[in-house]
Amino acid sequence: MSAMRFTAIELRNWKNFTKVDVPLASRVFLVGPNASGKSNFLDAFRFLRDLVTEGGGLAKAVQARDGMSKLRSLYARGTNTSVSIAVEVVNSETTWRYELAFSHTSAKNPTPRVMRESVMKRERGVEQAIFTRPTEADERDPEQLAQTHIQQVAQNKAFRDLAEFFRGVLYLHLVPQLVREGQTPLPDRIGLDQYGRDLLDRIRNTPERTRNGRLNRIQKVLGIVATPLEDLSFIEDNHGRPHLQVKFRHWRPQGAYQNETQFSDGTLRLIGLLWSLQEKAGPLLLEEPELSLHPAVVRRLAPFIHRAQRAASGRQVILSTHSDDLLMDQGISADELLLVRPTNEGSEVVVGASIKDVSRLMNAGIPASEAVLPLTGATQLPLFESADI
């Protein structure tokens, strides 16, 4: 059975975007100029996770993004200025469609309200409307519109698989120093810690056999890209704190043992990425995973991700990147590329395969780095060398 994944997303009046409607592959490479909206695009998936995660919900998810005034696009016009997200999710023979539109009633009452919410289910060619809001009950008691149905256990029984899928979304932008310092996740966060503070605890809480299998697979990669490191393992110290340990091979035959406090930034980020790829959960969102990694490693990231999806979790990966090295891989197809382009009416998101020149070049064997990166403005960077700054 194939892993559950997003197959399409539609956004209206979401941050940089007034309108987005794009399909999603199981592996997505999001490219575009700085400040074009790549992070905001990824945040739409995080928002869905925040709706259904303990400690979250509609109000908390909006509050975590500094309220409706920050969420609603500055480009929004006309009478319909509500923010909306719609996604299609496929699991084997079942296709779900979830749609949510929300706004607030007035500046004096900033609490977000559901304007529209619906779930559709299509199975073996038969489409079924699970629910559509507002309902008659909502009309009688408008306070119910302060919560979505998908966040309520009493309401989401018929589509709980969808809620569980949203809950499995992980955004990872691992900060090595926070892992080394053993900092606990922030108490007011929604869901797993996006900066990797809980990485060691996630590893500890994995059943030993599964944990060892994943670490062995990571060690095989480390053996290629960080040859002095051997025998990656999990240990607990005398105080019960979790650690990752490797044997550093050098001139002494027995080598020397190191833990994560001595790992390089690149090694820690790579371990965090490879561990997350093996977790059987919802989509993995990555921002610029090439940071701190050697270019030779970055050039292998795309095939690493592909192999992990096939061999382990099948987890969908949606990542943003500026890296020429990452996009050099010939295995990347034009339908896996999403280009974010700023316009005078807000940013737009375009599938690489729908851009004639990109599709033509990649069909001729030109890698994505040459076919699509020039469209992001990266070719203008040499101009800064002559700028008087």
C-alpha positions as CSV (number, residue, x, y, z in Angstrom):
1,M,0.0,0.0,0.0
2,S,1.4,3.4,-0.9
3,A,1.9,6.0,1.8
4,M,-0.7,8.6,2.4
5,R,0.3,11.9,0.8
6,F,-0.9,15.3,-0.4
7,T,-1.6,15.4,-4.2
8,A,-2.8,19.0,-4.6
9,I,-3.1,22.2,-2.6
10,E,-5.2,25.3,-3.2
11,L,-4.6,28.6,-1.3
12,R,-6.6,31.8,-1.3
13,N,-5.4,35.0,0.3
14,W,-2.7,33.1,2.3
15,K,0.2,35.4,3.1
16,N,2.1,36.1,-0.1
17,F,-0.5,34.4,-2.2
18,T,-3.9,35.4,-3.5
19,K,-4.3,32.2,-5.5
20,V,-2.4,28.9,-5.6
21,D,-3.7,25.7,-7.3
22,V,-0.9,23.1,-7.9
23,P,-0.5,19.3,-7.9
24,L,2.0,17.8,-5.6
25,A,4.4,14.9,-6.3
26,S,5.7,12.6,-3.6
27,R,8.9,14.5,-3.7
28,V,8.7,18.3,-4.2
29,F,11.5,20.8,-4.8
30,L,10.3,24.3,-4.1
31,V,12.5,27.0,-5.7
32,G,12.2,30.8,-6.0
33,P,13.9,34.1,-5.2
34,N,14.4,35.2,-1.6
35,A,11.3,36.6,0.1
36,S,9.0,35.2,-2.6
37,G,7.0,33.0,-0.2
38,K,8.6,29.6,-0.1
39,S,8.5,29.4,3.7
40,N,4.9,30.7,3.6
41,F,3.9,28.0,1.2
42,L,5.4,25.3,3.5
43,D,3.6,26.9,6.4
44,A,0.2,26.1,4.9
45,F,0.9,22.4,5.6
46,R,2.1,23.3,9.1
47,F,-1.1,25.1,9.7
48,L,-3.1,22.0,8.9
49,R,-1.0,20.1,11.4
50,D,-1.6,22.8,14.0
51,L,-5.3,22.5,13.6
52,V,-5.4,18.9,14.8
53,T,-2.4,18.7,17.2
54,E,-2.9,18.7,20.9
55,G,-2.5,22.2,22.2
56,G,-3.5,23.6,18.8
57,G,-6.8,24.2,17.1
58,L,-8.0,27.0,14.8
59,A,-7.5,29.9,17.3
60,K,-4.1,28.7,18.4
61,A,-2.9,28.1,14.8
62,V,-3.9,31.6,13.8
63,Q,-2.4,33.1,17.0
64,A,0.9,31.3,16.4
65,R,1.1,33.3,13.1
66,D,0.3,36.6,14.8
67,G,-3.3,36.8,14.0
68,M,-5.5,37.2,10.9
69,S,-3.9,40.5,9.9
70,K,-0.6,38.7,9.3
71,L,-2.2,35.6,7.7
72,R,-4.4,37.4,5.2
73,S,-2.7,38.4,2.1
74,L,-2.0,42.1,1.7
75,Y,-3.0,41.6,-2.0
76,A,-6.5,40.5,-1.1
77,R,-9.2,42.5,-2.8
78,G,-13.0,42.5,-3.1
79,T,-15.6,41.3,-0.7
80,N,-14.3,37.7,-0.2
81,T,-11.1,38.3,1.8
82,S,-11.3,35.1,3.9
83,V,-8.3,32.9,4.0
84,S,-8.7,29.4,2.6
85,I,-6.8,26.2,2.3
86,A,-7.9,23.2,0.3
87,V,-5.9,19.9,-0.1
88,E,-6.4,16.6,-1.8
89,V,-4.9,13.6,0.0
90,V,-4.6,10.1,-1.5
91,N,-4.2,6.8,0.3
92,S,-4.3,3.8,-1.9
93,E,-7.8,3.8,-3.5
94,T,-9.2,6.6,-1.3
95,T,-9.0,10.3,-2.1
96,W,-9.9,12.9,0.5
97,R,-10.5,16.6,-0.1
98,Y,-10.5,18.9,2.9
99,E,-11.3,22.6,2.6
100,L,-11.3,25.3,5.2
101,A,-12.0,29.0,4.9
102,F,-11.8,31.3,7.9
103,S,-11.8,34.9,8.9
104,H,-12.7,37.1,11.9
105,T,-15.9,39.0,12.4
106,S,-14.3,42.4,13.1
107,A,-11.2,44.2,14.3
108,K,-12.7,44.3,17.8
109,N,-13.3,40.6,17.7
110,P,-10.1,39.0,16.3
111,T,-11.1,35.4,17.1
112,P,-11.1,33.4,13.8
113,R,-14.3,31.9,12.7
114,V,-15.0,29.1,10.2
115,M,-16.6,30.5,7.1
116,R,-16.6,27.2,5.2
117,E,-15.4,23.7,6.0
118,S,-16.0,20.5,4.1
119,V,-14.7,17.0,3.7
120,M,-15.2,14.9,0.5
121,K,-14.3,11.3,0.1
122,R,-13.9,9.5,-3.2
123,E,-13.4,5.7,-3.1
124,R,-13.6,3.4,-6.1
125,G,-15.1,6.1,-8.2
126,V,-17.9,7.0,-5.8
127,E,-17.8,10.5,-4.2
128,Q,-19.3,11.2,-0.9
129,A,-19.8,14.5,0.9
130,I,-18.9,13.7,4.6
131,F,-20.0,17.2,5.8
132,T,-20.2,20.8,4.8
133,R,-20.3,23.8,7.1
134,P,-21.9,26.0,8.2
135,T,-24.5,23.5,9.3
136,E,-28.0,24.2,10.7
137,A,-26.5,23.6,14.2
138,D,-23.8,26.3,13.4
139,E,-26.5,28.7,12.4
140,R,-28.3,28.1,15.7
141,D,-25.1,28.5,17.7
142,P,-22.5,30.5,15.8
143,E,-20.0,30.0,18.7
144,Q,-19.4,26.5,17.2
145,L,-17.7,28.2,14.3
146,A,-14.8,29.1,16.5
147,Q,-13.6,25.4,16.1
148,T,-13.1,23.3,13.1
149,H,-14.7,19.8,12.9
150,I,-11.4,18.3,12.0
151,Q,-9.9,19.3,15.4
152,Q,-12.8,17.8,17.4
153,V,-12.6,14.1,18.3
154,A,-16.4,14.1,18.7
155,Q,-16.9,15.3,15.1
156,N,-14.1,13.7,13.1
157,K,-14.7,10.0,13.5
158,A,-15.7,9.5,9.9
159,F,-12.5,11.2,8.6
160,R,-10.1,10.6,11.5
161,D,-7.6,9.1,9.1
162,L,-7.3,12.5,7.5
163,A,-6.8,14.2,10.9
164,E,-4.1,11.7,11.9
165,F,-2.4,12.4,8.6
166,F,-2.3,16.1,9.2
167,R,-1.0,15.5,12.7
168,G,1.9,13.6,11.2
169,V,3.3,16.6,9.2
170,L,6.8,17.4,10.4
171,Y,8.6,20.7,9.7
172,L,12.3,20.2,10.3
173,H,14.9,23.0,10.3
174,L,17.4,21.4,12.7
175,V,19.6,23.8,14.7
176,P,22.7,21.8,15.7
177,Q,23.5,23.9,18.8
178,L,20.1,23.3,20.3
179,V,20.6,19.5,19.9
180,R,24.1,19.7,21.4
181,E,22.9,21.7,24.4
182,G,20.1,19.2,25.1
183,Q,17.5,22.0,25.3
184,T,14.0,20.9,26.0
185,P,11.3,21.9,23.4
186,L,9.5,25.2,24.1
187,P,6.4,24.7,26.2
188,D,4.1,26.7,24.0
189,R,4.9,24.9,20.7
190,I,2.3,23.0,18.7
191,G,3.5,19.5,17.9
192,L,7.1,18.3,17.4
193,D,9.9,20.8,17.8
194,Q,10.8,22.3,14.4
195,Y,14.4,23.0,15.4
196,G,15.2,19.4,16.4
197,R,15.3,19.9,20.2
198,D,13.3,16.6,20.6
199,L,15.4,14.6,18.0
200,L,17.2,12.6,20.7
201,D,14.0,11.9,22.6
202,R,12.3,10.7,19.3
203,I,15.2,8.3,18.8
204,R,15.0,7.1,22.4
205,N,11.3,6.5,22.2
206,T,11.6,4.3,19.1
207,P,11.5,0.6,19.7
208,E,15.1,-0.7,20.0
209,R,15.0,-3.0,17.0
210,T,13.6,-0.3,14.7
211,R,15.9,2.3,16.2
212,N,19.0,0.1,15.6
213,G,17.9,-0.6,12.0
214,R,17.5,3.1,11.2
215,L,20.8,4.0,12.8
216,N,22.5,1.2,10.8
217,R,21.2,2.7,7.6
218,I,22.3,6.2,8.6
219,Q,25.8,4.7,9.4
220,K,26.0,3.4,5.8
221,V,25.5,6.9,4.6
222,L,28.0,8.3,7.1
223,G,30.5,5.7,5.9
224,I,30.3,7.3,2.5
225,V,30.3,11.0,3.3
226,A,32.1,11.0,6.7
227,T,34.5,8.1,6.5
228,P,36.2,8.5,9.9
229,L,32.9,7.9,11.7
230,E,31.9,4.3,12.6
231,D,29.4,2.4,14.7
232,L,26.7,5.1,15.1
233,S,24.6,4.0,18.2
234,F,22.2,5.3,20.8
235,I,23.2,5.4,24.5
236,E,22.0,7.0,27.7
237,D,24.5,8.5,30.2
238,N,24.5,8.0,34.0
239,H,21.9,10.7,34.4
240,G,19.5,9.0,31.9
241,R,20.1,11.6,29.2
242,P,20.0,10.4,25.6
243,H,23.0,10.6,23.3
244,L,24.2,9.6,19.8
245,Q,27.6,8.1,19.8
246,V,30.1,7.2,17.1
247,K,33.6,5.9,17.0
248,F,36.0,8.3,15.4
249,R,38.7,6.3,13.6
250,H,42.3,7.8,13.8
251,W,45.9,6.6,14.2
252,R,45.2,4.7,17.4
253,P,43.8,1.3,16.6
254,Q,40.9,1.6,19.1
255,G,39.8,5.0,17.8
256,A,37.9,7.4,20.1
257,Y,34.3,7.8,21.0
258,Q,32.4,11.0,20.4
259,N,28.8,12.0,21.0
260,E,26.5,14.7,19.4
261,T,28.2,17.5,21.4
262,Q,31.3,16.9,19.2
263,F,29.6,16.3,15.9
264,S,29.9,18.9,13.2
265,D,26.9,21.0,12.2
266,G,26.7,19.1,8.9
267,T,26.8,15.7,10.5
268,L,24.0,16.5,13.0
269,R,21.8,18.0,10.3
270,L,22.4,15.0,8.0
271,I,21.6,12.5,10.8
272,G,18.4,14.5,11.7
273,L,17.3,14.5,8.0
274,L,18.1,10.8,7.5
275,W,16.3,9.8,10.7
276,S,13.2,11.8,9.8
277,L,13.1,10.3,6.3
278,Q,12.7,6.8,7.9
279,E,9.9,7.8,10.3
280,K,6.5,6.4,9.2
281,A,4.6,9.6,9.4
282,G,3.1,12.4,7.4
283,P,4.9,14.7,5.0
284,L,8.3,16.0,5.9
285,L,8.8,19.7,5.2
286,L,12.4,20.9,4.8
287,E,13.8,24.4,4.4
288,E,17.2,24.5,2.6
289,P,18.4,21.1,3.8
290,E,21.7,21.8,2.1
291,L,22.8,24.2,4.9
292,S,26.1,23.2,6.6
293,L,26.5,20.2,4.3
294,H,29.5,19.6,2.0
295,P,28.6,20.1,-1.7
296,A,29.4,16.4,-2.4
297,V,26.8,15.4,0.2
298,V,24.2,17.9,-1.2
299,R,24.6,16.4,-4.6
300,R,23.5,13.1,-3.2
301,L,20.5,14.4,-1.2
302,A,17.9,14.0,-3.9
303,P,18.8,10.3,-4.6
304,F,19.1,9.7,-0.8
305,I,15.5,11.0,-0.4
306,H,14.3,8.9,-3.3
307,R,15.8,5.7,-1.9
308,A,14.5,6.4,1.6
309,Q,11.0,6.8,0.2
310,R,11.2,3.6,-1.7
311,A,13.0,1.5,0.9
312,A,11.7,2.8,4.3
313,S,8.8,5.0,5.1
314,G,7.5,6.2,1.7
315,R,7.2,9.6,3.5
316,Q,6.4,12.5,1.2
317,V,9.1,15.2,1.2
318,I,8.5,18.9,0.3
319,L,11.6,21.0,0.5
320,S,12.7,24.4,-0.5
321,T,16.2,25.0,-1.8
322,H,18.5,27.5,-3.5
323,S,21.2,24.9,-4.1
324,D,22.6,24.3,-7.5
325,D,24.3,21.2,-6.2
326,L,21.1,19.6,-4.9
327,L,19.2,20.3,-8.2
328,M,22.0,18.8,-10.3
329,D,20.6,15.3,-9.9
330,Q,19.3,13.9,-13.2
331,G,16.6,11.9,-11.4
332,I,14.6,15.1,-10.6
333,S,11.7,15.5,-13.0
334,A,9.9,18.7,-14.1
335,D,6.7,17.7,-12.3
336,E,8.6,17.5,-9.0
337,L,9.5,21.2,-9.3
338,L,7.5,24.1,-8.0
339,L,8.6,27.6,-8.9
340,V,7.5,30.5,-6.7
341,R,7.5,33.8,-8.7
342,P,6.6,37.2,-7.2
343,T,4.2,39.3,-9.2
344,N,2.4,42.7,-8.6
345,E,-0.6,40.8,-7.5
346,G,1.2,38.5,-5.0
347,S,3.4,35.4,-5.6
348,E,2.3,32.6,-7.9
349,V,3.4,28.9,-7.8
350,V,3.9,27.1,-11.0
351,V,4.8,23.5,-11.7
352,G,8.0,23.1,-13.6
353,A,6.4,20.8,-16.2
354,S,3.9,23.5,-17.1
355,I,6.7,25.9,-18.1
356,K,7.5,25.1,-21.7
357,D,11.2,26.0,-21.7
358,V,11.8,24.1,-18.4
359,S,10.0,21.0,-19.7
360,R,11.9,21.1,-23.0
361,L,15.3,21.5,-21.4
362,M,14.7,18.8,-18.8
363,N,13.3,16.4,-21.4
364,A,16.6,17.0,-23.3
365,G,18.6,15.9,-20.2
366,I,19.4,19.3,-18.8
367,P,19.3,19.2,-15.0
368,A,16.9,21.3,-12.9
369,S,19.8,23.4,-11.7
370,E,20.3,24.7,-15.2
371,A,16.7,24.6,-16.4
372,V,14.9,26.3,-13.5
373,L,17.3,28.1,-11.2
374,P,18.0,30.9,-13.7
375,L,14.3,31.7,-13.5
376,T,14.7,32.5,-9.7
377,G,17.0,35.4,-10.3
378,A,20.1,33.5,-9.1
379,T,21.9,34.5,-12.2
380,Q,21.8,38.1,-11.1
381,L,23.8,37.4,-7.9
382,P,27.2,38.2,-9.7
383,L,26.0,41.8,-10.1
384,F,26.5,42.3,-6.3
385,E,30.2,41.9,-6.8
386,S,30.3,45.2,-8.5
387,A,27.8,46.9,-6.2
388,D,29.1,49.8,-4.1
389,I,28.1,48.6,-0.6
